[in-house]
Amino acid sequence: MSHEVELGSCIADVAKSEDNTSSPESNPPGEKRATKHGLVVAMIVIGVLSLVGLVALVAFSLWRRKQRQEAQARFVQLFEDDDFLDEEADLKDDL
């Protein structure tokens, strides 16, 4: 009979300890601080990655604009060179 009482008290102790670990009051202050610290670190990492992505997007847009301007300049230059050759060869019609 004493074994039954010991077994019952052990089961009650285990159940009580499981209840205490799930309640927020039983967490030590250091554990709350660690959770908050992890959240802050995650927010900082997300912010830095967002900033890097934004800078990359702006840099890519500027690069594309430069490429487009250079292509337009080459296109215009094709016609300017053609006019220059026409003038040299005296092929231009004078109206």
C-alpha positions in Angstrom: 0.0 0.0 0.0 2.9 2.4 0.6 4.0 1.8 -3.0 0.7 2.9 -4.3 0.9 6.1 -2.3 4.5 6.8 -3.6 3.4 6.1 -7.1 0.4 8.4 -6.8 2.4 11.2 -5.3 5.0 10.8 -8.1 2.3 11.1 -10.8 0.9 14.1 -9.0 4.3 15.7 -8.9 4.9 15.1 -12.6 1.5 16.5 -13.5 2.1 19.5 -11.3 5.6 20.2 -12.8 4.1 19.9 -16.4 1.5 22.5 -15.5 4.1 24.9 -14.1 6.3 24.8 -17.2 3.4 25.7 -19.5 2.4 28.8 -17.5 4.0 32.1 -18.4 4.6 33.0 -14.7 6.9 30.0 -14.3 9.3 31.1 -17.0 12.4 32.7 -15.6 13.0 36.4 -16.6 16.1 35.4 -18.6 13.9 33.2 -20.9 11.6 36.1 -21.6 14.6 38.3 -22.4 16.0 35.7 -24.7 12.7 35.5 -26.6 12.5 39.3 -26.9 16.2 39.4 -28.0 15.5 36.9 -30.7 12.6 38.9 -31.9 14.7 42.1 -32.0 17.5 40.3 -34.0 14.9 38.9 -36.4 13.5 42.4 -37.0 16.9 43.8 -37.5 17.8 41.1 -40.0 14.5 41.6 -41.9 15.1 45.4 -42.0 18.7 45.1 -43.3 17.6 42.6 -46.0 14.8 45.0 -47.0 17.2 47.9 -47.2 19.7 45.9 -49.3 16.9 44.8 -51.6 15.7 48.4 -52.0 19.3 49.6 -52.8 19.7 46.8 -55.3 16.4 47.7 -57.0 17.4 51.4 -57.3 20.8 50.5 -58.6 19.3 48.1 -61.2 16.8 50.8 -62.3 19.6 53.3 -62.7 21.7 50.8 -64.6 18.8 50.0 -67.0 18.2 53.8 -67.6 21.9 54.3 -68.5 21.8 51.3 -70.9 18.7 52.6 -72.5 20.2 56.1 -73.0 23.4 54.6 -74.5 21.3 52.5 -76.9 19.3 55.6 -78.0 22.5 57.6 -78.5 23.9 54.9 -80.7 20.6 54.8 -82.7 20.6 58.6 -83.2 24.3 58.4 -84.1 23.6 56.0 -86.9 21.4 58.5 -88.7 23.8 61.4 -88.0 26.7 59.5 -89.5 24.5 58.7 -92.5 23.7 62.4 -93.0 27.4 63.2 -92.8 28.2 60.7 -95.5 25.4 62.0 -97.7 26.8 65.6 -97.4 30.3 64.4 -98.2 29.2 62.6 -101.3 26.9 65.5 -102.3 23.9 63.2 -102.5 21.6 65.4 -100.4 18.7 66.9 -102.3 18.5 70.7 -102.0 15.0 71.9 -102.1 
